[in-house]
Amino acid sequence: MLIGYVLIPLAINVAINVFLGWLLFLDQESVPVWEFPQSVAMEVVGTGCLLPLITAMISSRVLLRHLRSGIVQPVPKTEVGSGVVSRSLSWVGRVLQGASFGGCLLFSVVAFPFLTIPAFLALLGFPDDSVGLFTLIAMKAVYAGLCGLVVTPVIAVGLLRDGNHSLE
């Protein structure tokens, strides 16, 4: 499970973000940290929006298909725990239950501030007004990796909590 539902999506997220960073900023010697429309901050916004949406759209369909076919088994709710984390994971499972675009979009909107606010706080402490291409790509790789390490397991555990799921 760790390989299929966390490490593989993590590697794909990082690879796509590195490629996009290189492609979008290939002709620039430096990239501003805080400008519109192209900057490190706008990359954080784009990744914070699109990564959870696309990950939810792909991972929820794959995981629900695997649940239906018996490749993976649901986790009994009693083994997952209780409290805020448990209620949050139940919400994720309900929202992504049918793997609908609307559910994936709602998940992305809710995940967005949790992914972007810490990144913006980190950028506030950045000493320069711009970064080189290599630094931008390294930052995108780390940010995409961290986002993937948060989003993908939350989706997997949220959907694995209850086996009564179906694709609509």
Buried (B, 14 or more C-beta within 10 A) or exposed (E): BEEBBBBBBBEBBBEBBBEBBBEBBEEEEBBBBBEEEEBBBBBBBBBBBBBBBBBBBBBBBBBBBBBEEEEBEBBEBEEBEEEEEBEBBBBBBBBBBBBBEEBBBBBBEBBBEBBBEBBBEEBEEBEEEBBBBEBBBBBBBBBBBBBBBBBBBBBBBBBBBBBEBEEE
